[in-house]
Amino acid sequence: MCRMSALAATAVALSLAPVAGWAKDRPKPAPEAAAAPAPGAPGAKAATQRVKATPEQRTMVQRADALTRAAFWAREADIDPADDAAAMGLAQALRALGNYDDAATAVGRLLLAKPQNVDALLELARIHVARGQGFYAIEPARKAATLAPRDWRIPSLLGVAYEQASRDDEALAAHRQALALAPENPVVMSNLAMFYAGHGDAGQAEALLRKAAARPDSTIQVRQNLALVLGLQGRLAEAEKIARQDLPPELVTNNMTYLRAASGADAPAANTRSWSSMTQP
């Protein structure tokens, strides 16, 4: 593998992993749905049936940290085990916490009841990719593709799964299919760009990432991927300027320290990349 390939694949996993967990304004935990009256008080008997959160509370909790969301959705799933949104919310929060086994269990329960739920199939695939086991993401993602063949999220996710399984031809085909379905989507462009970066084509990677970063619906991760690709080419001043747009100073310092070392000497070879290197499809 060429130096750019090894550097990009390794640096993605090591230098930018904290981005996904960063938030400038840490939200307050969502309020509980409803407090039960004291035993013996009027209405206490009815309160034994716990009340689910309101739609407003469910919307609010999406802005909370992963631990708060996990506790919230676990309570909702406990109240109503048939609540699809609660099962999905719990699985997503557990994945964000790195608790992949419990996340898979949560979404697995939903798939037992509704095996053709596309979002649940995609979430199961994301969990496998998040723990670096893309091979196991391929089957649920392919099943989702048969159910929703025009959904760009599926080939974009499949592209990363194939990469982790070292099936590069299929990965590139999947990324290109996603781009055909959503040609202006910054997530799709960024994922294809990181494939190119990981395979030594810094020029194509940079061009795609610049186009993606210029979009009004771009994300922090897209911009940080651009900073990564620039840094790996030795263009450290430009990389640092972009990195400082979204990240706190201490994280920028850590990333730039890594990039200075990585751009000057070969990093250990790797042929997979972390879920943290892509904006979630």
C-alpha positions as CSV (number, residue, x, y, z in Angstrom):
1,M,0.0,0.0,0.0
2,C,1.3,3.5,-0.8
3,R,2.2,6.0,1.9
4,M,-0.9,8.1,1.3
5,S,-3.1,5.0,1.6
6,A,-1.5,3.9,4.8
7,L,-1.5,7.3,6.4
8,A,-5.1,8.1,5.5
9,A,-6.5,4.8,6.7
10,T,-4.6,5.0,10.0
11,A,-5.0,8.7,10.6
12,V,-8.8,8.6,10.1
13,A,-9.1,6.2,13.0
14,L,-6.6,8.0,15.3
15,S,-6.7,11.7,14.8
16,L,-10.3,12.6,14.3
17,A,-12.2,10.1,16.4
18,P,-13.2,12.8,19.0
19,V,-15.1,14.8,16.5
20,A,-18.3,12.7,16.5
21,G,-18.7,13.4,20.3
22,W,-18.0,17.1,20.3
23,A,-20.7,19.7,20.8
24,K,-20.2,23.4,21.3
25,D,-23.3,23.8,23.5
26,R,-23.9,20.8,25.7
27,P,-27.7,20.4,26.0
28,K,-29.4,19.9,29.2
29,P,-31.0,16.5,29.9
30,A,-34.5,16.1,28.7
31,P,-37.1,16.3,31.4
32,E,-38.8,13.2,32.6
33,A,-42.2,12.5,31.1
34,A,-44.4,12.8,34.2
35,A,-43.8,12.3,37.9
36,A,-46.1,9.7,39.6
37,P,-48.2,11.0,42.5
38,A,-47.3,9.8,46.0
39,P,-48.8,6.4,47.1
40,G,-52.3,7.0,48.4
41,A,-52.8,10.3,46.6
42,P,-55.6,10.8,44.2
43,G,-54.7,9.2,40.9
44,A,-52.0,7.0,42.3
45,K,-53.6,3.8,41.0
46,A,-53.7,5.2,37.5
47,A,-50.1,6.3,37.8
48,T,-49.0,2.7,38.1
49,Q,-49.3,2.8,34.3
50,R,-46.3,5.0,33.5
51,V,-46.9,7.7,30.9
52,K,-44.8,7.8,27.8
53,A,-42.9,11.0,27.0
54,T,-44.6,13.7,24.9
55,P,-43.6,14.3,21.3
56,E,-42.0,17.6,22.4
57,Q,-39.9,15.7,25.0
58,R,-38.8,13.2,22.4
59,T,-37.8,15.9,20.1
60,M,-35.9,17.7,22.8
61,V,-33.9,14.6,23.9
62,Q,-32.4,14.3,20.4
63,R,-30.2,17.3,21.3
64,A,-29.0,15.7,24.5
65,D,-25.7,13.7,25.0
66,A,-25.6,10.0,24.3
67,L,-25.8,8.9,27.9
68,T,-29.0,11.0,28.5
69,R,-30.5,9.7,25.4
70,A,-29.8,6.1,26.3
71,A,-31.5,6.5,29.7
72,F,-34.5,8.3,28.2
73,W,-35.1,5.7,25.4
74,A,-34.5,2.8,27.7
75,R,-37.3,4.1,29.9
76,E,-39.5,4.6,26.9
77,A,-38.8,1.1,25.6
78,D,-39.5,-0.3,29.1
79,I,-42.9,1.4,29.1
80,D,-43.8,0.2,25.6
81,P,-41.6,-2.7,24.2
82,A,-43.5,-2.3,20.9
83,D,-42.4,1.3,20.5
84,D,-40.3,1.3,17.3
85,A,-39.0,4.8,17.9
86,A,-37.8,3.9,21.4
87,A,-36.0,0.8,20.2
88,M,-34.2,2.8,17.5
89,G,-33.4,5.7,19.8
90,L,-31.9,3.3,22.3
91,A,-29.9,1.5,19.7
92,Q,-28.5,4.7,18.3
93,A,-27.6,6.1,21.7
94,L,-25.9,2.9,22.8
95,R,-23.9,2.8,19.6
96,A,-22.8,6.4,20.2
97,L,-21.6,5.2,23.6
98,G,-19.6,2.4,22.1
99,N,-21.9,-0.2,23.7
100,Y,-22.2,-2.2,20.5
101,D,-23.5,-5.5,21.9
102,D,-26.4,-3.9,23.7
103,A,-27.1,-1.7,20.7
104,A,-27.4,-4.7,18.5
105,T,-29.7,-6.4,21.0
106,A,-32.0,-3.4,21.1
107,V,-32.3,-3.1,17.3
108,G,-32.4,-6.9,17.0
109,R,-35.6,-7.0,19.1
110,L,-37.2,-4.6,16.6
111,L,-36.1,-6.7,13.7
112,L,-37.6,-9.8,15.2
113,A,-41.0,-8.1,15.1
114,K,-40.4,-6.2,11.9
115,P,-37.7,-7.9,9.8
116,Q,-38.4,-5.6,6.8
117,N,-37.9,-2.3,8.7
118,V,-35.3,-0.5,6.6
119,D,-34.1,1.9,9.3
120,A,-33.6,-1.0,11.7
121,L,-31.6,-2.9,9.1
122,L,-29.5,0.1,8.5
123,E,-28.9,0.7,12.2
124,L,-27.7,-2.9,12.6
125,A,-25.3,-2.4,9.7
126,R,-24.1,0.8,11.3
127,I,-23.4,-1.0,14.6
128,H,-21.2,-3.5,12.8
129,V,-19.4,-0.8,10.9
130,A,-18.9,1.2,14.1
131,R,-17.0,-1.7,15.7
132,G,-14.9,-2.3,12.7
133,Q,-16.7,-5.5,11.5
134,G,-18.0,-4.3,8.2
135,F,-18.3,-7.8,6.8
136,Y,-21.3,-8.4,9.1
137,A,-22.9,-5.2,8.0
138,I,-23.1,-6.3,4.4
139,E,-26.1,-8.7,4.7
140,P,-28.5,-6.3,6.6
141,A,-27.5,-3.4,4.3
142,R,-28.1,-5.5,1.2
143,K,-31.5,-6.6,2.5
144,A,-32.3,-2.9,3.1
145,A,-31.2,-2.2,-0.5
146,T,-33.8,-4.6,-1.9
147,L,-36.5,-2.9,0.1
148,A,-35.4,0.7,-0.6
149,P,-33.3,0.7,-3.8
150,R,-33.4,4.5,-4.2
151,D,-32.2,5.2,-0.7
152,W,-28.7,6.8,-1.0
153,R,-27.8,6.0,2.6
154,I,-27.6,2.3,1.9
155,P,-24.9,2.2,-0.8
156,S,-23.0,4.9,1.1
157,L,-23.0,2.7,4.1
158,L,-22.3,-0.4,2.1
159,G,-19.2,1.3,0.6
160,V,-17.7,1.6,4.1
161,A,-18.7,-2.0,5.0
162,Y,-17.0,-3.3,1.8
163,E,-13.9,-1.2,2.6
164,Q,-13.6,-2.8,6.1
165,A,-14.0,-6.2,4.5
166,S,-11.2,-5.4,2.0
167,R,-13.5,-5.7,-1.0
168,D,-12.3,-2.5,-2.6
169,D,-13.9,-3.0,-6.1
170,E,-17.3,-3.4,-4.5
171,A,-16.7,-0.5,-2.1
172,L,-15.9,1.9,-5.0
173,A,-19.0,0.7,-6.9
174,A,-21.2,1.3,-3.9
175,H,-19.8,4.7,-3.2
176,R,-20.4,5.7,-6.9
177,Q,-23.9,4.3,-6.8
178,A,-24.6,6.5,-3.7
179,L,-23.2,9.5,-5.6
180,A,-25.4,8.8,-8.6
181,L,-28.5,8.7,-6.3
182,A,-27.5,11.9,-4.4
183,P,-24.9,13.8,-6.4
184,E,-24.9,16.9,-4.3
185,N,-25.0,15.2,-0.9
186,P,-21.9,16.2,1.2
187,V,-22.1,12.9,3.2
188,V,-21.9,10.8,0.0
189,M,-19.1,13.0,-1.4
190,S,-17.1,12.8,1.8
191,N,-17.4,9.0,2.0
192,L,-16.2,8.6,-1.5
193,A,-13.4,11.1,-0.9
194,M,-12.2,9.2,2.1
195,F,-12.1,6.0,-0.1
196,Y,-9.9,7.8,-2.5
197,A,-7.7,9.1,0.3
198,G,-7.3,5.7,1.7
199,H,-6.2,4.4,-1.7
200,G,-3.6,7.0,-2.4
201,D,-5.6,9.4,-4.6
202,A,-5.3,12.6,-2.6
203,G,-6.2,14.8,-5.6
204,Q,-9.6,13.3,-6.1
205,A,-10.2,13.2,-2.4
206,E,-9.4,16.9,-1.9
207,A,-11.5,18.0,-4.9
208,L,-14.6,16.1,-3.6
209,L,-14.1,17.3,0.0
210,R,-13.8,20.9,-1.1
211,K,-17.0,20.6,-3.0
212,A,-18.7,18.9,-0.1
213,A,-17.4,21.4,2.5
214,A,-18.7,24.3,0.4
215,R,-22.2,23.0,0.6
216,P,-24.6,24.8,3.0
217,D,-25.6,21.5,4.4
218,S,-22.1,20.4,5.1
219,T,-21.0,19.0,8.5
220,I,-18.2,19.3,10.9
221,Q,-17.0,15.8,9.9
222,V,-16.8,16.8,6.3
223,R,-14.6,19.8,7.1
224,Q,-12.4,17.8,9.4
225,N,-11.9,15.1,6.7
226,L,-10.7,17.9,4.4
227,A,-8.3,19.1,7.1
228,L,-7.1,15.5,7.4
229,V,-6.4,15.0,3.7
230,L,-4.6,18.4,3.5
231,G,-2.5,17.6,6.5
232,L,-1.5,14.2,5.2
233,Q,-0.2,16.0,2.1
234,G,2.0,18.2,4.3
235,R,-0.2,21.3,3.9
236,L,-0.4,21.8,7.7
237,A,-1.1,25.5,7.9
238,E,-4.2,25.1,5.7
239,A,-5.3,22.0,7.5
240,E,-5.0,23.8,10.9
241,K,-7.0,26.8,9.7
242,I,-9.9,24.5,8.7
243,A,-9.7,22.4,11.8
244,R,-10.0,25.5,14.0
245,Q,-13.4,26.4,12.5
246,D,-15.1,23.7,14.5
247,L,-12.8,22.1,17.1
248,P,-11.6,23.3,20.5
249,P,-7.9,24.4,20.7
250,E,-6.8,21.3,22.7
251,L,-8.3,18.9,20.1
252,V,-6.8,20.9,17.2
253,T,-3.4,20.7,19.0
254,N,-3.6,16.9,19.3
255,N,-4.7,16.5,15.7
256,M,-2.0,18.7,14.4
257,T,0.7,16.9,16.4
258,Y,-0.4,13.7,14.8
259,L,-0.5,15.2,11.3
260,R,3.0,16.6,11.7
261,A,4.3,13.2,12.6
262,A,2.2,11.3,10.0
263,S,3.1,13.6,7.1
264,G,6.8,13.2,7.8
265,A,7.0,9.5,8.3
266,D,5.0,6.4,7.3
267,A,2.3,5.5,9.7
268,P,1.5,1.8,10.3
269,A,-0.4,0.3,7.4
270,A,-4.1,-0.4,7.6
271,N,-6.8,-1.3,5.2
272,T,-9.9,-0.2,7.2
273,R,-11.2,3.0,8.4
274,S,-13.1,4.0,11.4
275,W,-16.8,4.9,11.4
276,S,-15.6,8.2,12.9
277,S,-14.2,9.2,9.6
278,M,-17.6,9.5,7.9
279,T,-20.7,11.5,8.5
280,Q,-23.4,9.0,9.3
281,P,-25.7,8.2,6.4
